[in-house]
Amino acid sequence: MPEIADIKKREECISLEEEVEERINALIAMLQSRKARLIEAARQTREARVRLLRDQVSRCAGHLQTTTGLLTFCIEALKETDSAAFLQIGGMLSMRAATAAGSWGAAEGVQEIARLPLLDLTLDDKPVRRAIDQLTFVQMKPPGAPLLLPEECSAENNSVTVAWQAPPGCGPGQRGPAIEGYLLELDDGCGGEFREVYCGRETICTVDGLHFNSLYNARVRAFNSAGEGDYSELIGLQTAEVAWFSWAMCAPGLPQEISMSEDAMSASCEGYEHRVVLSTVGFSRGIHYWELTIDRYHSDTDPAFGIARADVSRDQMLGKDDRGWSMYIDRQRSWFMHGGVHAQRTDGGIQQGSTVGLLLDLESTHTLRFFVDGQAQGGIAFRDLYGVFYPAVSLNRGVCVTLHTALDVPRHLLLLDHQLEDAYVCGDVLQS
C-alpha cells in the first residue's frame, strides 16, 4: 500500500510539472507575440517622425528658396541710380520683405521637432515583472454545490424567483474554496434542456417572461478560477395557470393621448385618431382568455380589439400593419383585420356595457376568436399564430374600456373553438 501511495504521488507531481511547463510556455508565447507588436509600433512611430521631419525640411527649403530670390531682387534694386524709380519700388520691396519674414515664423516648429529625440518611448515592464515575481501555487479547487432555499423560492404570474446560499464551508470567514460567482439554469418548462439565465455574484434571481401554466426546474452551481462546481439539487416552480396582466403604462412608445386608471386596467383616448395600447404580458404558449368591458361609448367610432407584436405601430388602428391582428367593431357590425386587409363582416355590434372576449389558443389550434356578450362574433378570426403576442386594443375619442384578466377559459367557448377548427380541417368551413 505505501508503494502504491508513492507511485500516485509521483504521478501527481509529474502531472503538476507538465501543467506548469505548459502554462509557462503559454506565457512565453504571449510575451513573444507582445514583443512583435511593440517592435512594430516602435517602427511605425519612427517612420511617422521621419516623415514629419522630411515634410518640415521640405517646407523650410521652399521658404529659403523664396527668400533667396527676394534678397537677390533687393540687391539689384539697390543698384538703381534713378531716385524716382527707386521710390516707386521701395514700398513694394518693404511689403514683400515683411511677408517673407512672417512666413519664417512657421518654421520655428521645425527647430522644436529637430530638438526632440527620434523615439521618445520607454517600455513599461514593471507590471509584468511584478506579476512574474508573484507566480506561485495556491490551494484551489472548484467549490461544492450551493444549497437552494425552498422557503425563499417562489413563482408569481409568469416569473420565478430562485434563492440559494454558498456551499457548506464557503461562507465569509470560512476556509472552503473561494467563490467568484454563480450560474443559474432553468429548463424550458416542459422537462427539456437547461439553459443559463443568470451569471453573477448574487444569491437570488428573478426570471421574467416565462410561459404560463408550466413547471420550471431550476438548478445552480458555483465557480472559481479552478472551474465550476457541482449542481445543486433541482427545485420545481409552477407558473400561474391563468395570466394576470394590465395595460403597460410606462412602455416605450405609449401614445400621449392615452389615459389610464391608477391600476392600469382601464384605458381611454383623448384624440380623434386611433392609438394602440399593449398589455404588460406577452404569450407564446398555452390557451388564454381575457375580456374587456365597454365603460363608455358616446360616439360612432369603431374600437379595435386583438393581439399584437411588441413593435406594432402605435399611431393607427390595430390591424392596419402586419404586426397586429384585430376585430374592429361599431354599433352594428364588425370586421377582422390584419396587414390592412379586412375580412368576415359580421352583423352585431357593441354599446356601452358590452363585453368583448378574446380566446387565444397557442397550444393546439394556434387561433384567435372573438366573442361579444358571450356569443361568438364571426368564425375563427386568425390562424397559424406562432411567436409572442401581446393583448392589445386601439381606441380614439369617446371610448373607455376596462381589462379583465386571470379568467379561466369558459369550457363551452373552448369546445366551440375546437369544433370549428375540426370543421375547417374537414373542409366544412371556408375562411374568408
QUIFENDA-V58462 format. One record per run of one state. SS is the DSSP state (A for helix, B for strand, O for the rest). FROM is the first residue (numbers start at 1). LEN is the number of residues. If there is no record, write none. Layout:
# QUIFENDA-V58462
ss/from/len
SS/FROM/LEN
SS/FROM/LEN
This chain:
# QUIFENDA-V58462
ss/from/len
O/1/1
A/2/77
O/79/4
A/83/33
O/116/10
A/126/8
O/134/13
B/147/2
O/149/1
A/150/3
O/153/1
B/154/3
O/157/2
B/159/7
O/166/15
B/181/6
O/187/8
B/195/6
O/201/3
B/204/4
O/208/7
B/215/10
O/225/2
B/227/2
O/229/6
B/235/4
O/239/8
B/247/1
O/248/10
B/258/3
O/261/5
B/266/4
O/270/5
B/275/9
O/284/3
B/287/11
O/298/6
B/304/5
O/309/15
B/324/6
O/330/3
B/333/6
O/339/2
B/341/7
O/348/7
B/355/7
O/362/5
B/367/6
O/373/2
B/375/2
O/377/5
B/382/1
O/383/6
B/389/7
O/396/3
B/399/6
O/405/6
A/411/16
O/427/6
